[in-house]
Amino acid sequence: MQQQRVRDWMSRDVHVVRPDTSAFEAYDSMRRHNIRRLPVVDLDGRLLGIVTRSDIEQAMPQSRGEEDRRHGLFELAGTVVSDLMTQNPLTVTPESSIRNAAATIMRAKVSGLPVVANDRLVGIITESDIFRLVVSTWPDDDDEATEA
C-alpha cells in the first residue's frame, strides 16, 4: 500500500485569526464553525501560533452555567489571541507521512497540527482527518454499529 501523505488528508480551507483578534471573537468563531482550534497567522500567512477553545476557556473564570460562561466571556474584554496562543506550535509539511503526523499528535497529546509549506500555513491535519483515512481503508463490514 502506498504511504499516505498529509497533503492527501489535510483540510485546506482553514479558519485562521490574526494575533490582534480578540479572544471573544476567536472563541465565537470556533463555536460558530464547530472547530476547536485556530491557527494564528500574520498578514503574509506565516504561522505564528495556535489558539484553542481550551486556551480561551482556561482564561475565563470558572463557570457553572450558561450565564457564568457569558460573564466569563465578558471578562475576556481586552484579551487578544496573542495573549493566549501557543507560540511556535508543532507542525508538519504536506509531504509528511500520515504515520508521522499521527505519532506526533499522540506523543504531544494534541488533536491537530498546522500544515506548513514555504513558511506559510497551507492546511491543518486533525484526528478526524486521520480517522477518515482509517475508515476509508478498512473493508466494509456488514456489521453496522448499533446504539446501546
C-alpha positions, -999 to +999 in steps of 0.1 A: +000+000+000+013+034-009+023+055+021-003+082+028+008+118+029-006+147+049-014+166+017-040+139+008-060+141+040-055+176+055-082+202+055-072+231+032-099+255+040-086+266+074-102+293+095-075+315+109-071+345+131-046+373+134-027+378+167-046+410+175-080+393+172-100+395+204-102+363+224-140+367+224-141+369+186-119+338+182-140+318+207-172+329+189-157+318+155-148+284+169-183+279+183-200+290+150-178+268+128-178+239+153-140+238+155-116+235+184-085+254+172-075+284+151-040+289+136-027+324+142-011+339+112+004+372+101-007+392+071+015+371+048+000+338+061+031+328+082+021+307+112+027+325+145+009+302+168-023+283+176-052+291+200-077+265+211-111+267+227-095+252+258-069+280+259-096+306+259-119+287+284-089+284+308-085+321+307-122+326+318-133+325+354-147+291+364-183+288+352-212+268+365-237+275+338-245+295+306-249+328+325-215+323+341-200+315+307-214+347+292-199+366+322-166+349+317-165+359+280-172+395+291-142+392+315-120+385+284-126+420+271-092+434+261-076+400+258-063+392+223-053+359+208-016+366+211-021+367+249-034+331+249-019+313+219+008+286+219+037+301+200+058+281+176+034+251+176+044+217+163+038+214+126+040+190+097+045+195+060+022+184+032+048+157+024+049+143+059+036+108+062+003+103+080+021+079+103+045+108+113+015+132+118-004+106+139+026+098+160+033+135+166-004+141+176-003+111+200+031+120+215+023+157+220-013+149+232-028+174+208-058+170+185-044+186+153-013+200+136-009+230+113+005+221+079+032+245+067+050+248+034+075+275+025+068+292+058+031+295+050+001+278+065-014+256+038-038+234+059-044+215+091-044+178+099-066+166+128-075+134+145-108+135+125-089+136+092-068+106+103-099+087+113-113+094+078-083+077+063-086+047+087-123+043+078-117+046+041-090+018+041-109-008+062-130-033+044-167-026+046-184-049+072-220-059+072-219-054+110-232-019+115-225-001+148-256-001+169-266+023+196-268+009+231 
